[in-house]
Amino acid sequence: MATPRSMSAASKRAKAQGPALPENHTPSEARAHAIRTASIDLTPSVDRIMNSGLHEAGRLHAITLFGDSLGVPGDPNRYPVNAIEAGRLVPDDSSSST
């Protein structure tokens, strides 16, 4: 009787990192993926920012503030709601293009 093979270390890492970054990703998706890859336990916070309904420029600003706040004691942007509110202040550049 065959026994199941154990997962390799590389496949365990890939599973822990979640899905691969799509080829046609946005800058905010790339930043979110980098944060999740560095620390999988931040996924709920990253998802909250990414699913907040912000336009791309606002979402990139929010996820960047959040990522930059990691490891900075007392930074208010470590809380996703604060980063999201800051992202809401960023104008939507796509509405001005014709």
N, C-alpha and C positions, 0 to 999 in steps of 0.2 A: 504494500500500500504506500502510495506516494505521500510525502508530507509537504505542506505548503512552504514555499521558500520565504525567508524573511525579506523585508524591504531593505534595499540598499540605503546607505546614509544619504546619497544624493536624492533618491526618491522620497525619503522622509522629509528632507529639507524642502523639496518642491511642494509636497503636500502641505506642510506647515505654512508656506508662503502664500498659499492659495493659488488662484488661477494666474496664468501668465499675463503679462501686460499686452493688450492687443497692439498690433502693428500701427494702427491709425489712432493712437491714444492722444488725448489732450495733455497739455502741460500739467493741469491739476491732477489728472489720472496718474501721470508719471510720478509726481511728488507723493501722492497718496500711496502708490505701490511701493515706493522707496521707504516710506515710514512703516508700512505694514511688514515689509521684508526685514527691516532692522529690528522691529519689536512687534511680534504678532499680537501681543496683549493690548496694543493700541487700536486694533481693528474696530471695536465699537465706536470709539471717538472719531476715527477717520471716516467710518461709514456715516456717522451723524453729520459730519461736515459735507461729505460728498453728496448726501441725499437731502440737503437742506433747501433745495430749490433755487440756489444762487445761480446766476449766469456764470459763464466760464471765468471771466476776469475776477469776479467776486469770490468764486470758489477757489481759484488759484491763490488769491490774496489770503483767504481764510486758512487754507491748508498750509500755506507757507508760514503764516504767523504761528499756527499750531506746531508745526515741525520745528521752527526756530526756538520755540519756547521750551522744548523738551530739555531737561537738565538745567534750566535756569530757575532757581528757587524764587518763588513768588511771582513769576510771570503770569499775568491774568489770562493770557491767550492759551495757557495750558488747558483751560476749560473750553471745550468746543463751542459752547454757547457764546462766549466772548469773541472767539475767532469768527464765528458766523456773523455776529452783529457787526464786526469790523468789515467783513466781506460785503455786507449789505450797503455800506457807504461807498463802495467802488462803482463808478459809472460803468454802464454796459457799453463797451466800445463797438459791439457788433450792430447796435441800433443806428449808429451814425454813418455806417458805410453804405454806399449806394451802388 
